């Protein structure tokens, strides 16, 4: 519950920043977004409408949000509030999708076909990074799982091949043969190594191992310890022991 509340609240934080910096354009990246050296920052300066990424026919993704002006940011937040008042079950993902459906001409998608042509490559909303680098181990009992199908996404990342090399650029090759720059990865697994100085080696390792789809999973003691600690805070010692037993699937 708190996760989704904070996901909505960060939109208010963005609006507050933009109100203090009204002459600036706003580009919001979630902290688990890794951008490549060829990320097209200069192209964003020519985008004239508020934009984010689509995920499927009912959810959008706020991992990257662009707003060309303070007035656009205020408009987005005001219209989102109207939707939230009508339906308090909305999250940032479902709320942004509803907003796009209500105002299709006022909002753009950074991962649409038109955006790929304009930017000169692909923006990863989530699926490519989730498939290549794995899913958050905190959602899988401390286990990072890679190469999982994403039936809930409009994009099937298993249908592409990943390539990494020249000028530290990451590329994807589609099944029909077309090839595009992949400007970022949404590192859902929260692997800190990919954000450190040796990130190029980590990316290369992910790409190489994706060819043989191995390893498919590994256990993270740090993630498991965090799950256990969170359980103690929520449930106390007694409840925490029961939760830890459930993590191991004990009867």
GROMACS elastic network, one bead per residue, 0.5 to 0.9 nm:
[ bonds ]
;  ai    aj funct       b0    kb
    1     4     6  0.55508   500
    1     5     6  0.63651   500
    1     6     6  0.87870   500
    2     6     6  0.60411   500
    2     7     6  0.84380   500
    3     6     6  0.52751   500
    3     7     6  0.61484   500
    3     8     6  0.88316   500
    4     8     6  0.63976   500
    4     9     6  0.86258   500
    4    91     6  0.59326   500
    4    92     6  0.71021   500
    5     8     6  0.53109   500
    5     9     6  0.61913   500
    5    10     6  0.88108   500
    5    91     6  0.76556   500
    5    92     6  0.85366   500
    6    10     6  0.61000   500
    6    11     6  0.88701   500
    7    10     6  0.55487   500
    7    11     6  0.72797   500
    7    62     6  0.86065   500
    7    91     6  0.76328   500
    7    92     6  0.61157   500
    7    93     6  0.88691   500
    8    11     6  0.55977   500
    8    12     6  0.73227   500
    8    91     6  0.68376   500
    8    92     6  0.53546   500
    9    12     6  0.52162   500
    9    13     6  0.65834   500
    9    14     6  0.88915   500
   10    14     6  0.62315   500
   10    15     6  0.86154   500
   11    14     6  0.50344   500
   11    15     6  0.62823   500
   11    16     6  0.86373   500
   11    73     6  0.89358   500
   11    77     6  0.72297   500
   11    92     6  0.85774   500
   12    15     6  0.50011   500
   12    16     6  0.61480   500
   12    17     6  0.86651   500
   12    77     6  0.72067   500
   13    16     6  0.50232   500
   13    17     6  0.62546   500
   13    18     6  0.86357   500
   14    17     6  0.51255   500
   14    18     6  0.61955   500
   14    19     6  0.86330   500
   14    26     6  0.81867   500
   14    28     6  0.78291   500
   14    73     6  0.79803   500
   15    18     6  0.50628   500
   15    19     6  0.61353   500
   15    20     6  0.87452   500
   15    70     6  0.75390   500
   15    73     6  0.58820   500
   15    74     6  0.63395   500
   15    77     6  0.74066   500
   16    19     6  0.51262   500
   16    20     6  0.64963   500
   16    21     6  0.87271   500
   17    20     6  0.52457   500
   17    21     6  0.62178   500
   17    22     6  0.84241   500
   17    26     6  0.88054   500
   18    22     6  0.53953   500
   18    23     6  0.82792   500
   18    24     6  0.73007   500
   18    25     6  0.80178   500
   18    26     6  0.70057   500
   18    69     6  0.78720   500
   18    70     6  0.54174   500
   18    71     6  0.88884   500
   18    73     6  0.73252   500
   18    74     6  0.86022   500
   19    22     6  0.52544   500
   19    23     6  0.89928   500
   19    70     6  0.61564   500
   19    71     6  0.87298   500
   19    73     6  0.87543   500
   19    74     6  0.83434   500
   20    23     6  0.88959   500
   21    24     6  0.56649   500
   21    25     6  0.85018   500
   21    70     6  0.78100   500
   22    25     6  0.79426   500
   22    69     6  0.68560   500
   22    70     6  0.51236   500
   22    71     6  0.81916   500
   23    69     6  0.72143   500
   23    70     6  0.74490   500
   24    68     6  0.77454   500
   24    69     6  0.68114   500
   24    70     6  0.77112   500
   25    44     6  0.88923   500
   25    45     6  0.76681   500
   25    66     6  0.77024   500
   25    67     6  0.60449   500
   25    69     6  0.55314   500
   25    70     6  0.76226   500
   26    65     6  0.78339   500
   26    66     6  0.56030   500
   26    67     6  0.50592   500
   26    68     6  0.63430   500
   26    69     6  0.72676   500
   26    70     6  0.82368   500
   26    73     6  0.86284   500
   27    44     6  0.83596   500
   27    64     6  0.71679   500
   27    65     6  0.58090   500
   27    67     6  0.65737   500
   27    68     6  0.85380   500
   28    62     6  0.84727   500
   28    63     6  0.75761   500
   28    64     6  0.54518   500
   28    65     6  0.50273   500
   28    66     6  0.63122   500
   28    67     6  0.86310   500
   29    32     6  0.80322   500
   29    33     6  0.62370   500
   29    34     6  0.89075   500
   29    62     6  0.83325   500
   29    63     6  0.57895   500
   29    65     6  0.68735   500
   29    66     6  0.89683   500
   30    33     6  0.56020   500
   30    62     6  0.78991   500
   30    63     6  0.50625   500
   30    64     6  0.66093   500
   30   186     6  0.85297   500
   31    34     6  0.81348   500
   31    63     6  0.85378   500
   31   190     6  0.89864   500
   32    63     6  0.83653   500
   32   185     6  0.82904   500
   32   186     6  0.59939   500
   32   187     6  0.52412   500
   32   188     6  0.65988   500
   32   189     6  0.84453   500
   32   190     6  0.61685   500
   32   191     6  0.86073   500
   32   192     6  0.89072   500
   32   195     6  0.86641   500
   33    63     6  0.72803   500
   33    64     6  0.82069   500
   33   124     6  0.89848   500
   33   129     6  0.89501   500
   33   184     6  0.67345   500
   33   185     6  0.58132   500
   33   187     6  0.60106   500
   33   188     6  0.84454   500
   34   183     6  0.86659   500
   34   184     6  0.54016   500
   34   185     6  0.52108   500
   34   186     6  0.64591   500
   34   187     6  0.69439   500
   34   194     6  0.79514   500
   34   195     6  0.70496   500
   35    38     6  0.80635   500
   35    39     6  0.60663   500
   35   183     6  0.60411   500
   35   185     6  0.65970   500
   35   186     6  0.88139   500
   36    39     6  0.53354   500
   36   168     6  0.74502   500
   36   169     6  0.64633   500
   36   170     6  0.72482   500
   36   182     6  0.78555   500
   36   183     6  0.53362   500
   36   184     6  0.55184   500
   36   185     6  0.82001   500
   37    40     6  0.87415   500
   37   167     6  0.79465   500
   37   168     6  0.69436   500
   37   169     6  0.68564   500
   37   183     6  0.79719   500
   38    41     6  0.84026   500
   38   167     6  0.86382   500
   38   168     6  0.85333   500
   38   169     6  0.67711   500
   38   181     6  0.84629   500
   38   182     6  0.89873   500
   38   183     6  0.65118   500
   39    42     6  0.87032   500
   39   121     6  0.89625   500
   39   123     6  0.89545   500
   39   182     6  0.85040   500
   39   184     6  0.70895   500
   40    43     6  0.53955   500
   40    44     6  0.69392   500
   40   119     6  0.65085   500
   40   120     6  0.81358   500
   40   121     6  0.86979   500
   40   183     6  0.75585   500
   41    44     6  0.54115   500
   41    45     6  0.72057   500
   42    45     6  0.55018   500
   42    46     6  0.75880   500
   43    46     6  0.54992   500
   43    47     6  0.70177   500
   43   118     6  0.80100   500
   43   119     6  0.63285   500
   44    47     6  0.51497   500
   44    48     6  0.85781   500
   44    66     6  0.78414   500
   44    68     6  0.85327   500
   44   119     6  0.82436   500
   45    48     6  0.81018   500
   45    68     6  0.77981   500
   46    68     6  0.87289   500
   47    50     6  0.80531   500
   47    51     6  0.84993   500
   47    66     6  0.84834   500
   47    67     6  0.85530   500
   47    68     6  0.69199   500
   48    51     6  0.89880   500
   48    67     6  0.81573   500
   48    68     6  0.58905   500
   48    69     6  0.86935   500
   49    66     6  0.80896   500
   49    67     6  0.66281   500
   49    68     6  0.61621   500
   49    69     6  0.85874   500
   49    72     6  0.76745   500
   49   106     6  0.64319   500
   49   107     6  0.60229   500
   49   108     6  0.64168   500
   50    65     6  0.75521   500
   50    66     6  0.56036   500
   50    68     6  0.62455   500
   50    69     6  0.82904   500
   50    72     6  0.64800   500
   50    73     6  0.75896   500
   50    76     6  0.81863   500
   50   106     6  0.72637   500
   50   107     6  0.53594   500
   50   108     6  0.62567   500
   50   109     6  0.87068   500
   51    64     6  0.83528   500
   51    65     6  0.58438   500
   51    66     6  0.51664   500
   51    67     6  0.65619   500
   51    68     6  0.88987   500
   51   106     6  0.88706   500
   51   107     6  0.55505   500
   51   109     6  0.53737   500
   51   110     6  0.61532   500
   52    60     6  0.76491   500
   52    61     6  0.67663   500
   52    62     6  0.61669   500
   52    63     6  0.77778   500
   52    64     6  0.57764   500
   52    66     6  0.64001   500
   52    67     6  0.89659   500
   52    96     6  0.87062   500
   52   107     6  0.80272   500
   52   108     6  0.66394   500
   52   109     6  0.52044   500
   52   110     6  0.54782   500
   52   111     6  0.79748   500
   52   125     6  0.85223   500
   53    60     6  0.58922   500
   53    61     6  0.52638   500
   53    62     6  0.67915   500
   53    63     6  0.77133   500
   53    64     6  0.69738   500
   53    65     6  0.77199   500
   53   108     6  0.81411   500
   53   109     6  0.50062   500
   53   110     6  0.51999   500
   53   111     6  0.56227   500
   53   112     6  0.79318   500
   53   123     6  0.81413   500
   53   124     6  0.82330   500
   53   125     6  0.56712   500
   54    57     6  0.80145   500
   54    58     6  0.89475   500
   54    59     6  0.67960   500
   54    61     6  0.59223   500
   54    62     6  0.88838   500
   54    97     6  0.77250   500
   54   109     6  0.62698   500
   54   110     6  0.78513   500
   54   111     6  0.68047   500
   54   112     6  0.78473   500
   54   125     6  0.71168   500
   54   154     6  0.84494   500
   55    58     6  0.78253   500
   55    59     6  0.55221   500
   55    61     6  0.60718   500
   55    93     6  0.86212   500
   55   125     6  0.68957   500
   55   126     6  0.77589   500
   55   127     6  0.83833   500
   55   152     6  0.80967   500
   55   153     6  0.55767   500
   55   154     6  0.62322   500
   55   155     6  0.79355   500
   56    59     6  0.53572   500
   56    60     6  0.67611   500
   56    97     6  0.89878   500
   56   152     6  0.67593   500
   56   153     6  0.52246   500
   56   154     6  0.50687   500
   56   155     6  0.83450   500
   57    60     6  0.81693   500
   57    97     6  0.80130   500
   57   153     6  0.86376   500
   57   154     6  0.78137   500
   58    93     6  0.82352   500
   58    94     6  0.62621   500
   58    97     6  0.62472   500
   58    98     6  0.79047   500
   59    92     6  0.87034   500
   59    93     6  0.50051   500
   59    95     6  0.79659   500
   59    96     6  0.74758   500
   59    97     6  0.53884   500
   59    98     6  0.83506   500
   60    92     6  0.79917   500
   60    94     6  0.64353   500
   60    95     6  0.81027   500
   60    96     6  0.59526   500
   60    97     6  0.51079   500
   60    98     6  0.88418   500
   60   100     6  0.87505   500
   60   125     6  0.86641   500
   61    64     6  0.74433   500
   61    65     6  0.86340   500
   61    92     6  0.77901   500
   61    93     6  0.54846   500
   61    94     6  0.87257   500
   61    96     6  0.77595   500
   61    97     6  0.84510   500
   61   125     6  0.62958   500
   61   126     6  0.78361   500
   62    65     6  0.58523   500
   62    92     6  0.71984   500
   62    93     6  0.68804   500
   62    96     6  0.79715   500
   62   125     6  0.81440   500
   63   125     6  0.65212   500
   63   126     6  0.79211   500
   63   186     6  0.76687   500
   64   110     6  0.83674   500
   64   123     6  0.89158   500
   64   125     6  0.74137   500
   65   110     6  0.86028   500
   66   110     6  0.87549   500
   67    70     6  0.74685   500
   67    71     6  0.89496   500
   67    72     6  0.62951   500
   67    73     6  0.61140   500
   68    71     6  0.85711   500
   68    72     6  0.68362   500
   68    73     6  0.81550   500
   69    72     6  0.52744   500
   69    73     6  0.65576   500
   69    74     6  0.88468   500
   70    73     6  0.51044   500
   70    74     6  0.62203   500
   70    75     6  0.85525   500
   71    74     6  0.51112   500
   71    75     6  0.60648   500
   71    76     6  0.86152   500
   72    75     6  0.50248   500
   72    76     6  0.61591   500
   72    77     6  0.87158   500
   73    76     6  0.51302   500
   73    77     6  0.63119   500
   73    78     6  0.86371   500
   74    77     6  0.52582   500
   74    78     6  0.61057   500
   74    79     6  0.85828   500
   75    78     6  0.52011   500
   75    79     6  0.61083   500
   75    80     6  0.84388   500
   76    79     6  0.53477   500
   76    80     6  0.60265   500
   76    81     6  0.85890   500
   76    96     6  0.89431   500
   76    99     6  0.81260   500
   77    80     6  0.50200   500
   77    81     6  0.61079   500
   77    82     6  0.87454   500
   78    81     6  0.51448   500
   78    82     6  0.65320   500
   79    82     6  0.51382   500
   79    83     6  0.66190   500
   79    84     6  0.88331   500
   79    99     6  0.73399   500
   80    83     6  0.51356   500
   80    84     6  0.62018   500
   80    85     6  0.86703   500
   80    95     6  0.66366   500
   80    96     6  0.73525   500
   80    98     6  0.86151   500
   80    99     6  0.67181   500
   81    85     6  0.60842   500
   81    86     6  0.86194   500
   82    85     6  0.53075   500
   82    86     6  0.65174   500
   82    87     6  0.87944   500
   83    86     6  0.52090   500
   83    87     6  0.61283   500
   83    88     6  0.81155   500
   83    90     6  0.80188   500
   83    95     6  0.70355   500
   83    98     6  0.78650   500
   83    99     6  0.79013   500
   84    88     6  0.50527   500
   84    89     6  0.75941   500
   84    90     6  0.63069   500
   84    91     6  0.85645   500
   84    95     6  0.73928   500
   85    88     6  0.60474   500
   87    90     6  0.60370   500
   88    91     6  0.82850   500
   90    93     6  0.77862   500
   90    94     6  0.56443   500
   90    95     6  0.54010   500
   91    94     6  0.52826   500
   91    95     6  0.55830   500
   91    96     6  0.81942   500
   92    95     6  0.50294   500
   92    96     6  0.58522   500
   92    97     6  0.84215   500
   93    96     6  0.55077   500
   93    97     6  0.63847   500
   93    98     6  0.88381   500
   94    97     6  0.50723   500
   94    98     6  0.62061   500
   94    99     6  0.86264   500
   95    98     6  0.51217   500
   95    99     6  0.62171   500
   95   100     6  0.87217   500
   96   100     6  0.62322   500
   96   101     6  0.86710   500
   97   100     6  0.50824   500
   97   101     6  0.62506   500
   97   102     6  0.86236   500
   98   101     6  0.50760   500
   98   102     6  0.61596   500
   98   103     6  0.86323   500
   99   102     6  0.50810   500
   99   103     6  0.61035   500
   99   104     6  0.80361   500
   99   107     6  0.83097   500
  100   103     6  0.51471   500
  100   104     6  0.51041   500
  100   105     6  0.82396   500
  100   106     6  0.79052   500
  100   107     6  0.59943   500
  100   108     6  0.80691   500
  101   104     6  0.54377   500
  103   106     6  0.54730   500
  103   107     6  0.65391   500
  104   107     6  0.57917   500
  104   108     6  0.76808   500
  105   108     6  0.74657   500
  108   111     6  0.89880   500
  108   112     6  0.82017   500
  108   115     6  0.84321   500
  109   112     6  0.53897   500
  109   113     6  0.88822   500
  109   114     6  0.85408   500
  109   115     6  0.69719   500
  110   113     6  0.87322   500
  110   114     6  0.84696   500
  110   115     6  0.54277   500
  110   116     6  0.75995   500
  110   119     6  0.87109   500
  110   122     6  0.83294   500
  110   123     6  0.64590   500
  110   124     6  0.88787   500
  110   125     6  0.84931   500
  111   114     6  0.80813   500
  111   115     6  0.58810   500
  111   116     6  0.63761   500
  111   122     6  0.63446   500
  111   123     6  0.53922   500
  111   124     6  0.71094   500
  111   125     6  0.72204   500
  112   115     6  0.50945   500
  112   116     6  0.62711   500
  112   117     6  0.87322   500
  112   122     6  0.86888   500
  112   123     6  0.89142   500
  113   116     6  0.51234   500
  113   117     6  0.63699   500
  113   118     6  0.87001   500
  113   122     6  0.89342   500
  114   117     6  0.52256   500
  114   118     6  0.62159   500
  114   119     6  0.85963   500
  115   119     6  0.57815   500
  115   120     6  0.79677   500
  115   121     6  0.81292   500
  115   122     6  0.79943   500
  115   123     6  0.86204   500
  116   119     6  0.53201   500
  116   120     6  0.55560   500
  116   122     6  0.53866   500
  116   123     6  0.76161   500
  116   180     6  0.86445   500
  117   120     6  0.52534   500
  117   121     6  0.68808   500
  117   122     6  0.87760   500
  118   121     6  0.80203   500
  119   122     6  0.76272   500
  119   123     6  0.87803   500
  120   180     6  0.76824   500
  120   181     6  0.73419   500
  121   171     6  0.87540   500
  121   179     6  0.89574   500
  121   180     6  0.52883   500
  121   182     6  0.59706   500
  121   183     6  0.66408   500
  122   171     6  0.89446   500
  122   172     6  0.87906   500
  122   180     6  0.66220   500
  122   181     6  0.60787   500
  122   183     6  0.59811   500
  122   184     6  0.80154   500
  123   181     6  0.88288   500
  123   182     6  0.63089   500
  123   183     6  0.56611   500
  123   184     6  0.61182   500
  123   185     6  0.80132   500
  124   127     6  0.68612   500
  124   128     6  0.61528   500
  124   129     6  0.70780   500
  124   182     6  0.71200   500
  124   183     6  0.73298   500
  124   184     6  0.58684   500
  124   185     6  0.57104   500
  124   186     6  0.63237   500
  125   128     6  0.78409   500
  125   129     6  0.83195   500
  125   184     6  0.87500   500
  125   185     6  0.79476   500
  125   186     6  0.65346   500
  126   129     6  0.56788   500
  126   130     6  0.60163   500
  126   131     6  0.86510   500
  126   153     6  0.88496   500
  126   185     6  0.73274   500
  126   186     6  0.50608   500
  126   187     6  0.77595   500
  126   188     6  0.73586   500
  127   130     6  0.50561   500
  127   131     6  0.60195   500
  127   132     6  0.85017   500
  127   150     6  0.70562   500
  127   153     6  0.70427   500
  127   154     6  0.89170   500
  127   155     6  0.67570   500
  127   156     6  0.74702   500
  127   157     6  0.62950   500
  127   185     6  0.88093   500
  127   186     6  0.76944   500
  128   131     6  0.52682   500
  128   132     6  0.60512   500
  128   133     6  0.82532   500
  128   155     6  0.83506   500
  128   156     6  0.83023   500
  128   157     6  0.54433   500
  128   158     6  0.85547   500
  128   185     6  0.67400   500
  128   186     6  0.73178   500
  128   187     6  0.88908   500
  129   132     6  0.52207   500
  129   133     6  0.55258   500
  129   134     6  0.70895   500
  129   135     6  0.85334   500
  129   157     6  0.88529   500
  129   184     6  0.82837   500
  129   187     6  0.51825   500
  129   188     6  0.66577   500
  129   189     6  0.85041   500
  130   133     6  0.55754   500
  130   135     6  0.53280   500
  130   136     6  0.83763   500
  130   145     6  0.87951   500
  130   146     6  0.71550   500
  130   147     6  0.78874   500
  130   148     6  0.81228   500
  130   150     6  0.88092   500
  130   157     6  0.88524   500
  130   185     6  0.83370   500
  130   186     6  0.68118   500
  130   187     6  0.63651   500
  130   188     6  0.55450   500
  130   189     6  0.70694   500
  131   134     6  0.54885   500
  131   135     6  0.74830   500
  131   145     6  0.84753   500
  131   146     6  0.54934   500
  131   148     6  0.60201   500
  131   149     6  0.75134   500
  131   150     6  0.81445   500
  131   157     6  0.64633   500
  131   158     6  0.74427   500
  132   146     6  0.62859   500
  132   147     6  0.63647   500
  132   157     6  0.83249   500
  132   162     6  0.85876   500
  132   185     6  0.88463   500
  132   187     6  0.86769   500
  132   206     6  0.65092   500
  132   207     6  0.73671   500
  132   210     6  0.67105   500
  133   144     6  0.85456   500
  133   145     6  0.83055   500
  133   146     6  0.62109   500
  133   147     6  0.82672   500
  133   185     6  0.86589   500
  133   186     6  0.86889   500
  133   187     6  0.62827   500
  133   188     6  0.74399   500
  133   189     6  0.64161   500
  133   190     6  0.88649   500
  133   191     6  0.80163   500
  133   203     6  0.87942   500
  133   206     6  0.66530   500
  134   137     6  0.82466   500
  134   144     6  0.57109   500
  134   147     6  0.69597   500
  134   148     6  0.79598   500
  134   187     6  0.75502   500
  134   188     6  0.66528   500
  134   189     6  0.52143   500
  134   190     6  0.88212   500
  134   191     6  0.89082   500
  134   216     6  0.83928   500
  134   217     6  0.79638   500
  135   138     6  0.86357   500
  135   139     6  0.77362   500
  135   140     6  0.80889   500
  135   143     6  0.85557   500
  135   144     6  0.57016   500
  135   145     6  0.55299   500
  135   146     6  0.65663   500
  135   148     6  0.85044   500
  135   187     6  0.79919   500
  135   188     6  0.52814   500
  135   190     6  0.82201   500
  136   139     6  0.56937   500
  136   140     6  0.71273   500
  136   142     6  0.82973   500
  136   143     6  0.79797   500
  136   144     6  0.61436   500
  136   145     6  0.78751   500
  136   187     6  0.84935   500
  136   188     6  0.53410   500
  136   190     6  0.63287   500
  136   191     6  0.86170   500
  136   223     6  0.88283   500
  137   141     6  0.63188   500
  137   145     6  0.72864   500
  137   188     6  0.89818   500
  137   189     6  0.62719   500
  137   190     6  0.83738   500
  137   218     6  0.89718   500
  137   219     6  0.79084   500
  137   220     6  0.70905   500
  137   223     6  0.62459   500
  137   224     6  0.79318   500
  138   141     6  0.58861   500
  138   142     6  0.53193   500
  138   143     6  0.74384   500
  138   144     6  0.82436   500
  138   189     6  0.85445   500
  138   223     6  0.57465   500
  138   224     6  0.69968   500
  138   226     6  0.79005   500
  138   227     6  0.64865   500
  139   142     6  0.72921   500
  139   143     6  0.81390   500
  139   144     6  0.87483   500
  140   143     6  0.53428   500
  140   144     6  0.70052   500
  140   145     6  0.78451   500
  140   247     6  0.88899   500
  141   144     6  0.87276   500
  141   219     6  0.86136   500
  141   223     6  0.80732   500
  141   224     6  0.64536   500
  141   227     6  0.77130   500
  141   247     6  0.57618   500
  141   248     6  0.79994   500
  142   218     6  0.84932   500
  142   219     6  0.57734   500
  142   220     6  0.52866   500
  142   221     6  0.67563   500
  142   222     6  0.78299   500
  142   223     6  0.50802   500
  142   225     6  0.82280   500
  142   226     6  0.88007   500
  142   227     6  0.76400   500
  142   247     6  0.87291   500
  143   217     6  0.64761   500
  143   218     6  0.55316   500
  143   220     6  0.59325   500
  143   221     6  0.87769   500
  143   223     6  0.80153   500
  143   224     6  0.81124   500
  144   189     6  0.65618   500
  144   216     6  0.82093   500
  144   217     6  0.53048   500
  144   218     6  0.54760   500
  144   219     6  0.63441   500
  144   220     6  0.71364   500
  145   148     6  0.69972   500
  145   189     6  0.83694   500
  145   215     6  0.88835   500
  145   216     6  0.59096   500
  145   218     6  0.70095   500
  146   210     6  0.89995   500
  146   213     6  0.80747   500
  146   214     6  0.85219   500
  146   215     6  0.77264   500
  146   217     6  0.59472   500
  147   157     6  0.85123   500
  147   158     6  0.71787   500
  147   210     6  0.79395   500
  147   213     6  0.67802   500
  147   214     6  0.88390   500
  147   216     6  0.65155   500
  147   217     6  0.89091   500
  148   158     6  0.83595   500
  148   216     6  0.85773   500
  149   152     6  0.87813   500
  149   156     6  0.72836   500
  149   157     6  0.78429   500
  149   158     6  0.72044   500
  150   153     6  0.54687   500
  150   154     6  0.83385   500
  150   155     6  0.77448   500
  150   156     6  0.66194   500
  150   157     6  0.79500   500
  150   158     6  0.89900   500
  151   154     6  0.76014   500
  151   155     6  0.84510   500
  151   156     6  0.77187   500
  152   155     6  0.87652   500
  153   156     6  0.70984   500
  155   158     6  0.89951   500
  155   159     6  0.88684   500
  156   159     6  0.58154   500
  156   160     6  0.79138   500
  157   160     6  0.57223   500
  157   161     6  0.83181   500
  158   161     6  0.75729   500
  159   173     6  0.87944   500
  159   174     6  0.67059   500
  159   175     6  0.60086   500
  160   172     6  0.61323   500
  160   173     6  0.53871   500
  160   175     6  0.58592   500
  161   171     6  0.83696   500
  161   172     6  0.55644   500
  161   173     6  0.51701   500
  161   174     6  0.67912   500
  161   175     6  0.79299   500
  161   207     6  0.86430   500
  161   210     6  0.81012   500
  161   211     6  0.75972   500
  162   170     6  0.72920   500
  162   171     6  0.58724   500
  162   173     6  0.64930   500
  162   207     6  0.58899   500
  162   208     6  0.84427   500
  162   210     6  0.75443   500
  162   211     6  0.80835   500
  163   169     6  0.84096   500
  163   170     6  0.59118   500
  163   171     6  0.50618   500
  163   172     6  0.60913   500
  163   173     6  0.76967   500
  163   204     6  0.85017   500
  163   207     6  0.64273   500
  163   208     6  0.83090   500
  164   167     6  0.88930   500
  164   168     6  0.66237   500
  164   169     6  0.59073   500
  164   171     6  0.62035   500
  164   172     6  0.87759   500
  164   203     6  0.77039   500
  164   204     6  0.63461   500
  164   207     6  0.68544   500
  164   208     6  0.87751   500
  165   168     6  0.53412   500
  165   169     6  0.60127   500
  165   170     6  0.70136   500
  165   171     6  0.86848   500
  165   204     6  0.79667   500
  166   169     6  0.59215   500
  166   170     6  0.84846   500
  168   200     6  0.69654   500
  169   181     6  0.70824   500
  169   182     6  0.77192   500
  169   183     6  0.79445   500
  170   180     6  0.87234   500
  170   181     6  0.59893   500
  170   182     6  0.54300   500
  170   183     6  0.70974   500
  170   184     6  0.82162   500
  170   203     6  0.85549   500
  171   179     6  0.68935   500
  171   180     6  0.55550   500
  171   182     6  0.50983   500
  171   183     6  0.82373   500
  172   178     6  0.85345   500
  172   179     6  0.57057   500
  172   180     6  0.55222   500
  172   181     6  0.64321   500
  172   182     6  0.63960   500
  173   176     6  0.81960   500
  173   177     6  0.61484   500
  173   178     6  0.58120   500
  173   180     6  0.65475   500
  173   181     6  0.89603   500
  174   177     6  0.52899   500
  174   178     6  0.53707   500
  174   179     6  0.61178   500
  174   180     6  0.82758   500
  175   178     6  0.75535   500
  182   185     6  0.76555   500
  185   188     6  0.87683   500
  186   189     6  0.87249   500
  187   190     6  0.56377   500
  187   191     6  0.70435   500
  187   194     6  0.84535   500
  188   191     6  0.80637   500
  189   192     6  0.89111   500
  190   193     6  0.89238   500
  190   194     6  0.86900   500
  191   194     6  0.60979   500
  191   195     6  0.77931   500
  192   195     6  0.54732   500
  192   196     6  0.68852   500
  193   196     6  0.53322   500
  193   197     6  0.82990   500
  193   198     6  0.74823   500
  193   199     6  0.65507   500
  193   202     6  0.70605   500
  194   197     6  0.82226   500
  194   198     6  0.73324   500
  194   200     6  0.77512   500
  194   201     6  0.84731   500
  194   202     6  0.57412   500
  194   203     6  0.69224   500
  195   198     6  0.79496   500
  195   199     6  0.57686   500
  196   199     6  0.54160   500
  197   200     6  0.79229   500
  198   201     6  0.56232   500
  198   202     6  0.67282   500
  199   202     6  0.50073   500
  199   203     6  0.61334   500
  199   204     6  0.85404   500
  200   203     6  0.51516   500
  200   204     6  0.61370   500
  200   205     6  0.86032   500
  201   204     6  0.50823   500
  201   205     6  0.61562   500
  201   206     6  0.86799   500
  202   205     6  0.50835   500
  202   206     6  0.62669   500
  202   207     6  0.87015   500
  203   206     6  0.51024   500
  203   207     6  0.62129   500
  203   208     6  0.86244   500
  204   207     6  0.51215   500
  204   208     6  0.60728   500
  204   209     6  0.85256   500
  205   208     6  0.51890   500
  205   209     6  0.60511   500
  205   210     6  0.84086   500
  206   209     6  0.53455   500
  206   210     6  0.60631   500
  207   210     6  0.50966   500
  207   211     6  0.69351   500
  208   211     6  0.56656   500
  208   212     6  0.77143   500
  208   213     6  0.88425   500
  209   212     6  0.55967   500
  209   213     6  0.57311   500
  209   214     6  0.55013   500
  209   215     6  0.70986   500
  210   214     6  0.66308   500
  210   215     6  0.85263   500
  211   214     6  0.80382   500
  212   215     6  0.84717   500
  213   216     6  0.62820   500
  214   217     6  0.80441   500
  215   218     6  0.73757   500
  219   222     6  0.89965   500
  219   223     6  0.84136   500
  219   224     6  0.82620   500
  220   223     6  0.53053   500
  220   224     6  0.62621   500
  220   225     6  0.86101   500
  221   224     6  0.50041   500
  221   225     6  0.59889   500
  221   226     6  0.85433   500
  222   225     6  0.50977   500
  222   226     6  0.62454   500
  222   227     6  0.87073   500
  223   226     6  0.50746   500
  223   227     6  0.62659   500
  223   228     6  0.86991   500
  224   227     6  0.50420   500
  224   228     6  0.62468   500
  224   229     6  0.86212   500
  225   228     6  0.50542   500
  225   229     6  0.60952   500
  225   230     6  0.85565   500
  226   230     6  0.60396   500
  226   231     6  0.84469   500
  227   230     6  0.51803   500
  227   231     6  0.61671   500
  227   232     6  0.87777   500
  227   244     6  0.85312   500
  228   231     6  0.50416   500
  228   232     6  0.63676   500
  228   233     6  0.88718   500
  228   240     6  0.69697   500
  228   241     6  0.86200   500
  228   243     6  0.78661   500
  228   244     6  0.65151   500
  229   232     6  0.51393   500
  229   233     6  0.64646   500
  229   234     6  0.87577   500
  229   240     6  0.83412   500
  230   233     6  0.51878   500
  230   234     6  0.62339   500
  230   235     6  0.85088   500
  230   240     6  0.86029   500
  231   234     6  0.50876   500
  231   235     6  0.57092   500
  231   236     6  0.72544   500
  231   237     6  0.83880   500
  231   239     6  0.75824   500
  231   240     6  0.51044   500
  231   241     6  0.85435   500
  231   243     6  0.68672   500
  231   244     6  0.80934   500
  232   235     6  0.53627   500
  232   237     6  0.56111   500
  232   238     6  0.83552   500
  232   239     6  0.73219   500
  232   241     6  0.82861   500
  232   243     6  0.89920   500
  233   236     6  0.59165   500
  233   237     6  0.84402   500
  233   240     6  0.82862   500
  234   239     6  0.82768   500
  234   240     6  0.79171   500
  235   238     6  0.72257   500
  235   240     6  0.55844   500
  235   243     6  0.85910   500
  236   239     6  0.54596   500
  236   240     6  0.57673   500
  236   241     6  0.86280   500
  237   241     6  0.62317   500
  237   242     6  0.88407   500
  238   241     6  0.53940   500
  238   242     6  0.67347   500
  238   243     6  0.89108   500
  239   242     6  0.52355   500
  239   243     6  0.63163   500
  239   244     6  0.87829   500
  240   244     6  0.61410   500
  240   245     6  0.85854   500
  241   244     6  0.51065   500
  241   245     6  0.62127   500
  241   246     6  0.86467   500
  242   245     6  0.51294   500
  242   246     6  0.63120   500
  242   247     6  0.88064   500
  243   246     6  0.50343   500
  243   247     6  0.63630   500
  243   248     6  0.89653   500
  244   247     6  0.50130   500
  244   248     6  0.66967   500
  244   249     6  0.87304   500
  244   250     6  0.88769   500
  245   248     6  0.53038   500
  245   249     6  0.62560   500
  245   250     6  0.52820   500
  245   251     6  0.78351   500
  246   250     6  0.57187   500
  246   251     6  0.77156   500
  247   250     6  0.76471   500
